[in-house]
Every structure is written in C-alpha cells, then in structure tokens.
Amino acid sequence: MLQPHIAVKDKVVGPVAPRVAAFGSSGKISGQQPYSLFFSVLAEAESGITFKLLVKTDSSPEQFERSIEAFLEFLSGFHEHTLDKVSIEKLASARVVGRTLLLTFNTTTNEIETVDPVPKRVPLNEA
C-alpha cells in the first residue's frame, strides 16, 4: 500500500512532527523548549561562523515555509553585503557560542532575529 505524499514541512512541524525531549540535571534544561530539537537549518559564513535557524515548535506549515524563505533572503543579503544597518547592528551585538549564531523567524515582524543561546534564568532556590 502506498502512503500519501507528505511534504517536508509537514514532517517537521505540526501534528505529525516527531516530538523530541531533552534530559538533563535539574535546573539545567527547561521542559519548555520553544524551538524544535528535531530540525534546524545551518549555513556557514565566510568568516567561519555558522548561522543556525531554529524553528519554533508551534509553527504552522505556512510559518515554517516563510521562516525558510526569510532565512534564505537573510543569507543572500548577508553574502551580498546588502543587509540594512539595523540588521548588521543586531548581528554584531549577538552572542556567538561555538562559532554558531542562533537565529529564528519572528512571525510578528516577519523578520529573522537573533536568539540568545544563554538566556537569563531565575535561580530555582532564592533565599
């Protein structure tokens, strides 16, 4: 029996996407992961820095497609040196860890934005 064709976007976001869980010591890994642990997109810049597009777990297939399109547009602008001044300033101030710069698609602004890889955390036990 043949299975109906399922598009890539339907395999990485939405109800049929695999659910991946992260395990770690108490307080080190959040149970609430806003980004897919199953799928991301990598692209390398001339400087050796890698851009990593994180896809939000609650993305619709349409938002997934738009995020990929926006990431490709961002990469084109980066490599062609046509990014606007604000985008360049945001990239310059972003934290790079392990030569990787995390990015995501903001569905409100329809733009690629940086993600802080070490978000501020509230201590579990405050005295």
C-alpha positions as CSV (number, residue, x, y, z in Angstrom):
1,M,0.0,0.0,0.0
2,L,1.4,3.4,-1.0
3,Q,1.4,6.2,1.6
4,P,0.1,9.6,0.5
5,H,2.9,12.2,-0.1
6,I,3.7,14.2,2.9
7,A,5.7,17.4,2.4
8,V,8.9,18.1,4.3
9,K,7.2,20.9,6.2
10,D,4.5,18.5,7.4
11,K,7.2,16.2,8.8
12,V,9.0,18.8,10.9
13,V,6.2,21.0,12.2
14,G,2.6,20.3,13.1
15,P,0.9,17.2,14.5
16,V,2.9,14.5,12.6
17,A,6.3,16.0,13.5
18,P,8.4,13.9,15.8
19,R,8.5,15.0,19.4
20,V,12.0,15.1,20.9
21,A,12.7,15.6,24.6
22,A,15.9,16.8,26.3
23,F,17.0,15.3,29.5
24,G,19.5,16.8,32.0
25,S,20.2,17.7,35.5
26,S,17.6,19.6,37.4
27,G,17.6,23.3,36.6
28,K,19.9,22.9,33.5
29,I,17.3,22.1,30.8
30,S,13.9,23.7,30.6
31,G,10.9,21.4,30.0
32,Q,9.5,24.2,27.8
33,Q,11.5,24.1,24.6
34,P,10.2,26.8,22.2
35,Y,12.4,25.5,19.3
36,S,12.4,22.2,17.6
37,L,15.1,19.8,18.8
38,F,14.4,17.7,15.7
39,F,15.0,20.2,12.9
40,S,17.2,23.3,12.2
41,V,19.0,24.8,9.2
42,L,22.7,25.6,9.1
43,A,24.6,27.9,6.8
44,E,28.3,28.9,7.0
45,A,29.5,32.4,6.6
46,E,32.9,33.3,5.0
47,S,34.3,34.1,8.5
48,G,33.7,30.5,9.7
49,I,30.7,31.5,11.8
50,T,27.7,29.2,11.3
51,F,24.2,30.6,11.2
52,K,21.7,28.2,12.7
53,L,18.0,28.8,12.0
54,L,15.9,27.5,14.9
55,V,12.3,26.6,14.0
56,K,9.6,27.2,16.6
57,T,7.8,24.0,17.7
58,D,4.4,25.7,17.4
59,S,5.0,26.9,13.8
60,S,2.3,26.2,11.2
61,P,3.4,24.7,7.9
62,E,2.9,28.1,6.4
63,Q,5.1,29.8,9.0
64,F,7.7,27.1,8.5
65,E,7.8,27.8,4.8
66,R,8.0,31.6,5.5
67,S,10.8,31.1,8.0
68,I,12.9,29.1,5.5
69,E,12.3,31.8,2.8
70,A,13.2,34.6,5.2
71,F,16.4,32.7,6.2
72,L,17.4,32.3,2.6
73,E,16.7,36.0,2.0
74,F,18.8,36.9,5.1
75,L,21.7,34.7,3.8
76,S,21.5,36.3,0.4
77,G,21.6,39.8,2.0
78,F,24.5,38.8,4.3
79,H,26.6,37.4,1.5
80,E,25.8,40.2,-0.9
81,H,26.5,42.8,1.8
82,T,23.1,44.3,1.4
83,L,21.7,43.9,4.9
84,D,20.3,47.1,6.5
85,K,22.2,48.9,9.2
86,V,19.8,47.8,12.0
87,S,20.2,44.1,11.0
88,I,24.0,44.5,10.9
89,E,24.0,46.1,14.4
90,K,21.8,43.3,15.8
91,L,24.2,40.7,14.3
92,A,27.3,42.5,15.7
93,S,25.8,42.6,19.2
94,A,24.6,39.0,19.2
95,R,26.3,36.3,21.3
96,V,28.1,33.7,19.3
97,V,28.8,30.4,21.1
98,G,31.0,27.7,19.5
99,R,31.2,29.8,16.3
100,T,27.4,29.5,15.9
101,L,24.9,32.3,15.8
102,L,21.4,31.3,16.6
103,L,18.6,32.8,14.6
104,T,14.8,32.4,14.4
105,F,11.9,33.8,12.4
106,N,9.7,36.3,14.2
107,T,6.1,35.8,12.9
108,T,5.0,39.2,14.2
109,T,7.7,41.2,12.4
110,N,8.3,38.7,9.6
111,E,12.0,39.0,10.1
112,I,14.9,36.9,11.1
113,E,16.2,37.7,14.5
114,T,19.0,36.6,16.8
115,V,18.4,34.2,19.7
116,D,20.5,34.4,22.9
117,P,21.9,30.9,23.4
118,V,22.3,31.6,27.2
119,P,19.0,33.1,28.3
120,K,18.8,34.7,31.7
121,R,17.5,32.3,34.3
122,V,15.9,32.9,37.6
123,P,17.6,30.8,40.4
124,L,15.5,27.9,41.5
125,N,16.1,28.5,45.2
126,E,16.0,32.1,46.2
127,A,16.9,32.7,49.9
